Amino acid sequence: MSLDINALRQMIAQDAAAVSQLKQLLVDERNLLEQRKLNELQQIVDQKIVLVDQLNTNAKQRQQILNTLGLPTNANGWDLFLQRNAATLSLRDEWKLVISEFEDCQKMNDINGKLVGRTQQTVNHLLGLLRGKGTAPSLYNAQGAKTQYSSSYTVAKA
């Protein structure tokens, strides 16, 4: 199979650009989450979707190349492919940088996900207080096991 090295280089460059943009969007998203500017998040989410779609498209192209060559369709297969000849070997360092940046994006996304989860917990707690239901505190029984104490109270009566 004849592969166009320039096309491969361009694909890796596209992935590098997309990952770089994704990384910046994740920074922006975190700032908005920390500032609780939730109404501005949708624009970032839309941009992230476009970039992830682009990365998925290129990933499918890589899988097709690996399938055609009978190599495993995973990261190891792509690394083997890049090591096969001198022309593709020159792309290996660029690819490793893309992977490293992508791993950074995954970590940043995990942090943002935790911020979203914490925000949801806070909102649910506040809604519970408004409804007159406090959060159930954890208590310990005689055996030392955690139990939930639940009670409901009225905040105000009309």
C-alpha positions in Angstrom: 0.0 0.0 0.0 1.4 3.4 -1.0 0.9 6.0 1.7 1.3 9.7 1.2 3.7 10.9 3.9 2.6 14.5 3.4 -1.1 13.5 4.0 0.0 11.7 7.2 2.0 14.7 8.3 -1.0 16.9 7.6 -3.3 14.6 9.6 -0.9 14.8 12.6 -0.7 18.5 12.2 -4.5 18.8 12.2 -4.6 16.6 15.3 -2.0 18.8 17.0 -3.9 21.9 16.2 -7.2 20.4 17.4 -5.7 19.2 20.6 -4.1 22.6 21.2 -7.4 24.3 20.7 -9.2 21.8 22.9 -6.6 22.4 25.6 -7.3 26.1 25.5 -11.1 25.5 25.6 -10.7 23.3 28.6 -8.8 26.1 30.4 -11.5 28.6 29.4 -14.2 26.1 30.6 -12.5 25.7 33.9 -12.3 29.5 34.4 -16.1 29.7 33.6 -16.9 26.9 36.0 -14.8 28.4 38.8 -16.5 31.8 38.2 -19.9 30.0 38.0 -20.6 31.7 34.6 -22.6 28.6 33.5 -24.6 30.5 30.8 -21.4 31.0 28.8 -20.5 27.3 28.8 -22.6 26.2 25.8 -20.4 28.0 23.3 -17.4 26.2 24.6 -19.2 22.9 24.6 -20.2 23.4 21.0 -16.6 24.2 20.0 -15.3 21.2 21.9 -17.8 18.9 20.0 -16.4 20.2 16.7 -12.8 19.5 17.7 -13.6 16.1 19.1 -15.4 15.2 15.9 -12.4 16.2 13.9 -10.1 14.1 16.1 -12.5 11.1 15.7 -12.5 11.5 11.9 -8.7 11.3 11.9 -8.7 8.4 14.3 -11.0 6.5 11.9 -8.6 7.2 9.1 -5.7 5.9 11.1 -7.7 2.8 12.0 -8.4 2.2 8.2 -4.7 2.5 7.5 -3.8 0.0 10.3 -6.6 -2.4 9.2 -5.3 -2.3 5.6 -1.8 -3.1 6.8 -2.9 -5.8 9.2 -1.7 -4.0 12.2 -3.5 -3.7 15.6 -5.9 -0.8 15.5 -4.7 0.8 18.7 -1.9 3.1 19.9 0.7 0.3 19.7 -0.3 -0.5 16.1 0.1 3.2 15.1 3.5 3.3 16.8 4.5 0.2 15.0 3.3 1.7 11.7 5.3 4.9 12.3 8.5 2.8 13.0 8.2 0.8 9.8 10.3 3.1 7.6 12.4 6.2 7.7 9.7 8.5 6.2 7.1 7.6 8.8 9.7 7.4 11.6 10.2 11.1 11.3 6.5 11.6 12.2 6.9 9.6 15.5 8.1 12.5 17.6 5.3 14.8 16.4 2.8 12.0 17.1 4.2 11.5 20.7 3.8 15.2 21.3 0.1 15.1 20.2 -0.5 12.1 22.5 1.2 13.9 25.4 -1.0 17.0 24.8 -4.1 14.9 24.5 -3.3 13.2 27.8 -3.1 16.7 29.4 -6.5 17.4 27.9 -7.9 14.2 29.5 -6.6 15.3 32.9 -8.0 18.8 32.4 -11.4 17.4 31.4 -11.4 15.2 34.5 -10.9 18.2 36.7 -13.6 20.1 34.9 -15.9 17.1 35.3 -15.3 17.2 39.0 -16.0 20.9 39.1 -19.3 20.2 37.3 -20.1 17.4 39.8 -19.4 19.6 42.8 -21.5 22.4 41.3 -24.4 19.9 40.9 -24.0 18.8 44.5 -24.1 22.4 45.7 -27.2 23.2 43.7 -28.9 20.0 44.8 -28.0 20.8 48.4 -29.4 24.4 48.1 -32.6 23.1 46.4 -33.0 20.6 49.3 -32.7 23.4 51.8 -35.2 25.5 50.0 -37.6 22.5 49.9 -37.1 22.1 53.7 -35.0 18.9 53.4 -31.5 19.1 54.7 -28.8 16.7 53.7 -28.7 13.6 55.8 -25.7 13.7 58.0 -23.6 10.6 58.3 -23.6 9.1 61.8 -21.9 6.0 63.2 -23.7 3.1 64.9 -22.4 1.0 67.8 -20.5 -1.2 65.4 -18.7 1.8 63.8 -20.5 1.5 60.5 -21.7 4.7 58.8 -25.5 5.2 58.8 -27.6 8.0 57.4 -29.7 10.1 59.7 -32.7 11.5 57.9 -35.1 14.1 59.0 -37.2 16.8 57.4 -37.9 20.2 58.8 -40.0 23.1 57.7 -38.1 26.3 56.9 -41.2 28.5 57.0 -45.0 28.3 57.2 -47.3 30.6 55.5 
